[in-house]
């Protein structure tokens, strides 16, 4: 992963973890894999 995309994943991860209306169970590795799969399809 490039540093720019890694930074973007970190920002998304922090925003989702800070979301208080619903409890979100999220692992950073799963988010990385998901975003990579989206980027690889283009």
N, C-alpha and C positions, 0 to 999 in steps of 0.2 A: 504494500500500500504506500502511496506517495505521502509525504508529510502533509500536504494540503488536504488530501482526502481523510487522513487520519485525524487531523484537526477538526474537520467537519463532522466525523463520526463522534468525536469527543463532545462537541457542542450539542449534537442531537441527543446523545446519551445523558448529558447533564440536564438538559431541558426536560426530557421524559422522566428522569428520576425525581425532578423537583415538582412534577405535576401532582397536586394534592387532592384533586377532586375524586380521583380513583387511584387505588393502589395498583401500581404497575410492577410486575415481576419481570425484570429484564437483566440479562447478562451481557456485558460488553462484547464478549466473543460472538454471541449470537447476532448482535446488531452488526458487527463487522462483517460476518458471513452474509447476512441479508443484504447489506448495502453493496458488497462486492458482487453478489449475484445480480443485483439490479444494474450495476455499471457494466458488467460483462455481457449483458444481453443486447446492448446498443451497438 
